[in-house]
Amino acid sequence: MFSNPIGSRVIKGREMGLATGKMYLFIERVPLRTHHTIRKEMNQGRKVLYLSKNSPNLLRAQLDFEPDIVQMKWLNPRPNDECIPPMNLEEFESKINQFLRLNKDGIVVLNGVEILEMWNGFRPVLDKLKSIQEKVSMNGNNFVISIDPKIQLTDHIKDLEKISDEVISSYA
């Protein structure tokens, strides 16, 4: 069902750590493997910026970590410090760049590509993700994207696979 893009490999069902400077695409209905992997990295002291379609309160309950380790931002148009308006890709990228500058070994997690796509269309979102991926690879950070294959179009998944260094799929 999913292609194996040149330069990346599809990993199924094994424990893994994150190699710095890489972008990982997790294809799973619920981000359980994403959260498991992120927890392991946080236990090693790595800081995380988690950008999600879910509220920070829900994420805090799921991840159960100190706020100085995980910064959570909700992809939501509410005028709130915990939110990033999903229609503003420049602000989205700016928050990520700020985090990357302050956290040389940090991890950016995105669970909500479909929210960004709903407000901006897929191509502009893909271009922004490519730009972020380039910065992450230069600075030794990580970029982790979690997508639900039941929500995301197959062609869009293939495009996301092409820009990813590693693809971790529950469906490979």
PyRosetta script that sets phi, psi and omega in degrees:
from pyrosetta import init, pose_from_sequence

init()
pose = pose_from_sequence("MFSNPIGSRVIKGREMGLATGKMYLFIERVPLRTHHTIRKEMNQGRKVLYLSKNSPNLLRAQLDFEPDIVQMKWLNPRPNDECIPPMNLEEFESKINQFLRLNKDGIVVLNGVEILEMWNGFRPVLDKLKSIQEKVSMNGNNFVISIDPKIQLTDHIKDLEKISDEVISSYA")
pose.set_psi(1, -40.4)
pose.set_omega(1, -178.1)
pose.set_phi(2, -107.1)
pose.set_psi(2, 139.6)
pose.set_omega(2, 179.1)
pose.set_phi(3, -78.5)
pose.set_psi(3, 162.0)
pose.set_omega(3, 174.5)
pose.set_phi(4, -110.1)
pose.set_psi(4, 99.5)
pose.set_omega(4, -174.6)
pose.set_phi(5, -67.0)
pose.set_psi(5, 152.9)
pose.set_omega(5, 177.8)
pose.set_phi(6, -61.0)
pose.set_psi(6, 133.5)
pose.set_omega(6, 177.8)
pose.set_phi(7, 87.6)
pose.set_psi(7, -1.3)
pose.set_omega(7, 175.6)
pose.set_phi(8, -134.3)
pose.set_psi(8, 166.1)
pose.set_omega(8, 176.6)
pose.set_phi(9, -132.4)
pose.set_psi(9, 151.5)
pose.set_omega(9, 177.7)
pose.set_phi(10, -91.8)
pose.set_psi(10, 126.6)
pose.set_omega(10, -179.0)
pose.set_phi(11, -112.5)
pose.set_psi(11, 131.8)
pose.set_omega(11, 179.6)
pose.set_phi(12, -129.8)
pose.set_psi(12, 124.6)
pose.set_omega(12, 166.5)
pose.set_phi(13, 68.2)
pose.set_psi(13, 27.6)
pose.set_omega(13, 175.3)
pose.set_phi(14, -125.9)
pose.set_psi(14, 156.2)
pose.set_omega(14, 176.4)
pose.set_phi(15, -67.8)
pose.set_psi(15, 145.0)
pose.set_omega(15, -179.9)
pose.set_phi(16, -151.8)
pose.set_psi(16, 153.1)
pose.set_omega(16, 169.2)
pose.set_phi(17, -110.0)
pose.set_psi(17, 170.8)
pose.set_omega(17, -179.0)
pose.set_phi(18, -97.6)
pose.set_psi(18, 125.7)
pose.set_omega(18, 173.2)
pose.set_phi(19, -81.3)
pose.set_psi(19, 128.8)
pose.set_omega(19, -175.3)
pose.set_phi(20, -62.0)
pose.set_psi(20, 149.3)
pose.set_omega(20, 178.8)
pose.set_phi(21, 82.7)
pose.set_psi(21, 9.9)
pose.set_omega(21, -176.7)
pose.set_phi(22, -115.8)
pose.set_psi(22, 154.5)
pose.set_omega(22, 173.7)
pose.set_phi(23, -106.8)
pose.set_psi(23, 130.5)
pose.set_omega(23, -178.6)
pose.set_phi(24, -115.7)
pose.set_psi(24, 135.3)
pose.set_omega(24, 174.9)
pose.set_phi(25, -113.0)
pose.set_psi(25, 115.2)
pose.set_omega(25, 176.1)
pose.set_phi(26, -98.0)
pose.set_psi(26, 123.4)
pose.set_omega(26, 178.2)
pose.set_phi(27, -109.0)
pose.set_psi(27, 105.7)
pose.set_omega(27, -175.5)
pose.set_phi(28, -158.8)
pose.set_psi(28, 148.1)
pose.set_omega(28, -178.5)
pose.set_phi(29, -62.4)
pose.set_psi(29, -44.3)
pose.set_omega(29, 179.1)
pose.set_phi(30, -125.3)
pose.set_psi(30, 138.9)
pose.set_omega(30, -172.4)
pose.set_phi(31, -76.4)
pose.set_psi(31, 47.8)
pose.set_omega(31, -178.6)
pose.set_phi(32, -68.3)
pose.set_psi(32, -46.7)
pose.set_omega(32, 179.3)
pose.set_phi(33, -67.3)
pose.set_psi(33, -36.5)
pose.set_omega(33, 175.8)
pose.set_phi(34, -58.8)
pose.set_psi(34, -50.4)
pose.set_omega(34, -177.6)
pose.set_phi(35, -64.1)
pose.set_psi(35, -39.2)
pose.set_omega(35, 178.4)
pose.set_phi(36, -61.7)
pose.set_psi(36, -46.2)
pose.set_omega(36, 179.8)
pose.set_phi(37, -63.8)
pose.set_psi(37, -43.3)
pose.set_omega(37, -179.4)
pose.set_phi(38, -65.1)
pose.set_psi(38, -41.7)
pose.set_omega(38, 177.8)
pose.set_phi(39, -58.4)
pose.set_psi(39, -43.3)
pose.set_omega(39, 178.5)
pose.set_phi(40, -59.7)
pose.set_psi(40, -42.3)
pose.set_omega(40, -179.1)
pose.set_phi(41, -69.4)
pose.set_psi(41, -38.9)
pose.set_omega(41, 178.3)
pose.set_phi(42, -65.8)
pose.set_psi(42, -35.0)
pose.set_omega(42, 176.9)
pose.set_phi(43, -63.2)
pose.set_psi(43, -21.2)
pose.set_omega(43, 176.6)
pose.set_phi(44, -92.0)
pose.set_psi(44, 6.9)
pose.set_omega(44, 175.5)
pose.set_phi(45, 92.2)
pose.set_psi(45, 5.1)
pose.set_omega(45, 179.9)
pose.set_phi(46, -77.1)
pose.set_psi(46, 138.2)
pose.set_omega(46, 179.1)
pose.set_phi(47, -89.1)
pose.set_psi(47, 151.4)
pose.set_omega(47, -173.3)
pose.set_phi(48, -131.9)
pose.set_psi(48, 137.0)
pose.set_omega(48, 166.1)
pose.set_phi(49, -107.9)
pose.set_psi(49, 115.3)
pose.set_omega(49, -176.6)
pose.set_phi(50, -109.4)
pose.set_psi(50, 113.7)
pose.set_omega(50, 179.1)
pose.set_phi(51, -104.4)
pose.set_psi(51, 118.7)
pose.set_omega(51, -168.8)
pose.set_phi(52, -137.0)
pose.set_psi(52, 155.8)
pose.set_omega(52, 171.6)
pose.set_phi(53, -78.4)
pose.set_psi(53, -11.2)
pose.set_omega(53, -179.7)
pose.set_phi(54, -101.2)
pose.set_psi(54, 155.6)
pose.set_omega(54, -177.8)
pose.set_phi(55, -67.1)
pose.set_psi(55, 150.4)
pose.set_omega(55, 177.2)
pose.set_phi(56, -57.5)
pose.set_psi(56, -33.3)
pose.set_omega(56, 178.6)
pose.set_phi(57, -62.1)
pose.set_psi(57, -42.8)
pose.set_omega(57, 177.9)
pose.set_phi(58, -64.9)
pose.set_psi(58, -43.4)
pose.set_omega(58, 179.8)
pose.set_phi(59, -64.5)
pose.set_psi(59, -40.5)
pose.set_omega(59, 177.9)
pose.set_phi(60, -58.2)
pose.set_psi(60, -40.8)
pose.set_omega(60, 179.0)
pose.set_phi(61, -66.7)
pose.set_psi(61, -36.9)
pose.set_omega(61, -178.5)
pose.set_phi(62, -76.1)
pose.set_psi(62, -41.4)
pose.set_omega(62, -175.4)
pose.set_phi(63, -90.9)
pose.set_psi(63, -30.9)
pose.set_omega(63, 174.8)
pose.set_phi(64, 51.2)
pose.set_psi(64, 56.8)
pose.set_omega(64, 176.8)
pose.set_phi(65, -132.6)
pose.set_psi(65, 161.3)
pose.set_omega(65, -178.7)
pose.set_phi(66, -63.9)
pose.set_psi(66, 144.8)
pose.set_omega(66, -179.3)
pose.set_phi(67, -64.0)
pose.set_psi(67, -21.4)
pose.set_omega(67, 178.4)
pose.set_phi(68, -77.0)
pose.set_psi(68, -12.3)
pose.set_omega(68, 177.1)
pose.set_phi(69, -96.3)
pose.set_psi(69, -38.8)
pose.set_omega(69, -176.7)
pose.set_phi(70, -120.5)
pose.set_psi(70, 122.7)
pose.set_omega(70, 168.9)
pose.set_phi(71, -97.9)
pose.set_psi(71, 128.6)
pose.set_omega(71, -178.7)
pose.set_phi(72, -115.5)
pose.set_psi(72, 132.6)
pose.set_omega(72, 176.7)
pose.set_phi(73, -128.2)
pose.set_psi(73, 136.0)
pose.set_omega(73, -178.7)
pose.set_phi(74, -97.3)
pose.set_psi(74, 128.0)
pose.set_omega(74, 175.3)
pose.set_phi(75, -78.0)
pose.set_psi(75, 87.8)
pose.set_omega(75, -172.2)
pose.set_phi(76, -152.7)
pose.set_psi(76, 137.9)
pose.set_omega(76, -177.3)
pose.set_phi(77, -74.6)
pose.set_psi(77, 2.2)
pose.set_omega(77, 179.8)
pose.set_phi(78, -61.3)
pose.set_psi(78, 141.9)
pose.set_omega(78, 175.6)
pose.set_phi(79, -79.0)
pose.set_psi(79, 83.7)
pose.set_omega(79, -173.4)
pose.set_phi(80, -145.1)
pose.set_psi(80, 144.4)
pose.set_omega(80, -179.7)
pose.set_phi(81, -62.5)
pose.set_psi(81, -24.6)
pose.set_omega(81, 179.8)
pose.set_phi(82, -84.5)
pose.set_psi(82, 0.8)
pose.set_omega(82, -175.5)
pose.set_phi(83, -114.3)
pose.set_psi(83, 148.7)
pose.set_omega(83, 168.1)
pose.set_phi(84, -119.4)
pose.set_psi(84, 123.0)
pose.set_omega(84, 179.2)
pose.set_phi(85, -64.6)
pose.set_psi(85, 120.5)
pose.set_omega(85, -175.1)
pose.set_phi(86, -66.1)
pose.set_psi(86, -17.0)
pose.set_omega(86, 179.5)
pose.set_phi(87, -82.4)
pose.set_psi(87, -5.4)
pose.set_omega(87, -176.1)
pose.set_phi(88, -112.4)
pose.set_psi(88, 86.1)
pose.set_omega(88, -178.6)
pose.set_phi(89, -65.3)
pose.set_psi(89, -26.8)
pose.set_omega(89, 177.9)
pose.set_phi(90, -67.8)
pose.set_psi(90, -44.2)
pose.set_omega(90, 177.3)
pose.set_phi(91, -66.1)
pose.set_psi(91, -38.8)
pose.set_omega(91, 176.0)
pose.set_phi(92, -55.4)
pose.set_psi(92, -51.1)
pose.set_omega(92, -179.6)
pose.set_phi(93, -67.2)
pose.set_psi(93, -38.0)
pose.set_omega(93, 179.7)
pose.set_phi(94, -60.8)
pose.set_psi(94, -43.2)
pose.set_omega(94, 178.0)
pose.set_phi(95, -62.4)
pose.set_psi(95, -40.1)
pose.set_omega(95, 179.0)
pose.set_phi(96, -67.4)
pose.set_psi(96, -45.7)
pose.set_omega(96, 179.6)
pose.set_phi(97, -60.1)
pose.set_psi(97, -41.4)
pose.set_omega(97, 178.5)
pose.set_phi(98, -60.8)
pose.set_psi(98, -45.6)
pose.set_omega(98, 178.4)
pose.set_phi(99, -62.0)
pose.set_psi(99, -44.4)
pose.set_omega(99, -178.3)
pose.set_phi(100, -63.7)
pose.set_psi(100, -37.6)
pose.set_omega(100, 178.1)
pose.set_phi(101, -63.3)
pose.set_psi(101, -37.9)
pose.set_omega(101, -175.5)
pose.set_phi(102, -88.0)
pose.set_psi(102, -15.0)
pose.set_omega(102, -174.7)
pose.set_phi(103, -134.2)
pose.set_psi(103, 89.4)
pose.set_omega(103, -174.1)
pose.set_phi(104, -63.4)
pose.set_psi(104, -24.7)
pose.set_omega(104, 179.8)
pose.set_phi(105, -114.0)
pose.set_psi(105, 27.1)
pose.set_omega(105, -173.7)
pose.set_phi(106, -81.0)
pose.set_psi(106, 166.3)
pose.set_omega(106, 179.2)
pose.set_phi(107, -124.0)
pose.set_psi(107, 128.7)
pose.set_omega(107, 173.2)
pose.set_phi(108, -103.1)
pose.set_psi(108, 125.6)
pose.set_omega(108, 179.2)
pose.set_phi(109, -114.8)
pose.set_psi(109, 131.6)
pose.set_omega(109, 176.4)
pose.set_phi(110, -122.1)
pose.set_psi(110, 117.9)
pose.set_omega(110, 173.0)
pose.set_phi(111, -124.5)
pose.set_psi(111, 88.8)
pose.set_omega(111, -178.0)
pose.set_phi(112, 157.6)
pose.set_psi(112, 29.8)
pose.set_omega(112, 177.5)
pose.set_phi(113, -53.8)
pose.set_psi(113, -39.1)
pose.set_omega(113, -177.2)
pose.set_phi(114, -65.9)
pose.set_psi(114, -27.9)
pose.set_omega(114, 176.5)
pose.set_phi(115, -70.4)
pose.set_psi(115, -45.5)
pose.set_omega(115, 176.9)
pose.set_phi(116, -61.3)
pose.set_psi(116, -41.3)
pose.set_omega(116, 180.0)
pose.set_phi(117, -64.1)
pose.set_psi(117, -39.8)
pose.set_omega(117, -179.6)
pose.set_phi(118, -60.0)
pose.set_psi(118, -37.4)
pose.set_omega(118, -177.1)
pose.set_phi(119, -87.5)
pose.set_psi(119, -26.4)
pose.set_omega(119, -170.4)
pose.set_phi(120, -124.3)
pose.set_psi(120, -12.1)
pose.set_omega(120, -172.0)
pose.set_phi(121, 87.2)
pose.set_psi(121, 157.8)
pose.set_omega(121, -173.2)
pose.set_phi(122, -72.6)
pose.set_psi(122, -44.1)
pose.set_omega(122, -176.0)
pose.set_phi(123, -58.6)
pose.set_psi(123, -48.3)
pose.set_omega(123, 177.6)
pose.set_phi(124, -60.9)
pose.set_psi(124, -36.1)
pose.set_omega(124, 178.4)
pose.set_phi(125, -67.4)
pose.set_psi(125, -45.5)
pose.set_omega(125, 179.1)
pose.set_phi(126, -59.8)
pose.set_psi(126, -43.7)
pose.set_omega(126, 177.8)
pose.set_phi(127, -60.5)
pose.set_psi(127, -41.0)
pose.set_omega(127, 179.1)
pose.set_phi(128, -66.8)
pose.set_psi(128, -40.6)
pose.set_omega(128, 178.8)
pose.set_phi(129, -65.3)
pose.set_psi(129, -37.4)
pose.set_omega(129, 175.9)
pose.set_phi(130, -61.8)
pose.set_psi(130, -43.7)
pose.set_omega(130, 179.4)
pose.set_phi(131, -61.3)
pose.set_psi(131, -43.9)
pose.set_omega(131, 179.0)
pose.set_phi(132, -66.1)
pose.set_psi(132, -41.6)
pose.set_omega(132, 179.9)
pose.set_phi(133, -59.2)
pose.set_psi(133, -40.1)
pose.set_omega(133, 179.0)
pose.set_phi(134, -63.5)
pose.set_psi(134, -41.5)
pose.set_omega(134, 178.6)
pose.set_phi(135, -65.9)
pose.set_psi(135, -41.4)
pose.set_omega(135, 179.7)
pose.set_phi(136, -62.2)
pose.set_psi(136, -44.4)
pose.set_omega(136, -177.0)
pose.set_phi(137, -68.0)
pose.set_psi(137, -32.0)
pose.set_omega(137, 178.9)
pose.set_phi(138, -73.0)
pose.set_psi(138, -30.5)
pose.set_omega(138, -171.9)
pose.set_phi(139, -102.1)
pose.set_psi(139, -0.4)
pose.set_omega(139, 179.1)
pose.set_phi(140, 76.2)
pose.set_psi(140, 19.5)
pose.set_omega(140, 175.0)
pose.set_phi(141, -90.6)
pose.set_psi(141, -172.1)
pose.set_omega(141, 172.5)
pose.set_phi(142, -130.6)
pose.set_psi(142, 150.9)
pose.set_omega(142, 174.8)
pose.set_phi(143, -126.7)
pose.set_psi(143, 121.2)
pose.set_omega(143, -178.2)
pose.set_phi(144, -119.6)
pose.set_psi(144, 124.7)
pose.set_omega(144, 176.7)
pose.set_phi(145, -116.7)
pose.set_psi(145, 130.7)
pose.set_omega(145, 176.7)
pose.set_phi(146, -113.1)
pose.set_psi(146, 125.3)
pose.set_omega(146, 179.5)
pose.set_phi(147, -128.5)
pose.set_psi(147, 149.5)
pose.set_omega(147, 176.4)
pose.set_phi(148, -96.8)
pose.set_psi(148, 116.5)
pose.set_omega(148, -177.4)
pose.set_phi(149, -66.9)
pose.set_psi(149, -14.5)
pose.set_omega(149, 177.9)
pose.set_phi(150, -81.8)
pose.set_psi(150, -17.7)
pose.set_omega(150, -179.3)
pose.set_phi(151, -101.3)
pose.set_psi(151, -39.5)
pose.set_omega(151, -174.1)
pose.set_phi(152, -84.7)
pose.set_psi(152, 137.9)
pose.set_omega(152, 177.2)
pose.set_phi(153, -65.3)
pose.set_psi(153, 144.6)
pose.set_omega(153, -177.9)
pose.set_phi(154, -57.6)
pose.set_psi(154, -42.4)
pose.set_omega(154, 178.5)
pose.set_phi(155, -63.3)
pose.set_psi(155, -35.8)
pose.set_omega(155, 178.7)
pose.set_phi(156, -70.7)
pose.set_psi(156, -37.2)
pose.set_omega(156, 175.9)
pose.set_phi(157, -61.7)
pose.set_psi(157, -43.9)
pose.set_omega(157, 178.9)
pose.set_phi(158, -60.9)
pose.set_psi(158, -40.6)
pose.set_omega(158, 177.9)
pose.set_phi(159, -64.9)
pose.set_psi(159, -39.9)
pose.set_omega(159, 177.4)
pose.set_phi(160, -67.2)
pose.set_psi(160, -37.1)
pose.set_omega(160, 176.7)
pose.set_phi(161, -61.1)
pose.set_psi(161, -39.8)
pose.set_omega(161, -177.5)
pose.set_phi(162, -62.7)
pose.set_psi(162, -31.8)
pose.set_omega(162, -178.3)
pose.set_phi(163, -93.1)
pose.set_psi(163, -2.8)
pose.set_omega(163, -177.6)
pose.set_phi(164, -93.3)
pose.set_psi(164, 146.9)
pose.set_omega(164, 175.1)
pose.set_phi(165, -79.8)
pose.set_psi(165, -35.8)
pose.set_omega(165, 179.8)
pose.set_phi(166, -135.8)
pose.set_psi(166, 141.6)
pose.set_omega(166, 176.5)
pose.set_phi(167, -120.4)
pose.set_psi(167, 121.8)
pose.set_omega(167, 179.6)
pose.set_phi(168, -112.6)
pose.set_psi(168, 114.1)
pose.set_omega(168, -172.8)
pose.set_phi(169, -126.4)
pose.set_psi(169, 136.4)
pose.set_omega(169, 172.0)
pose.set_phi(170, -80.9)
pose.set_psi(170, -3.7)
pose.set_omega(170, -173.6)
pose.set_phi(171, -120.7)
pose.set_psi(171, 8.7)
pose.set_omega(171, -175.9)
pose.set_phi(172, -70.9)
pose.dump_pdb("model.pdb")
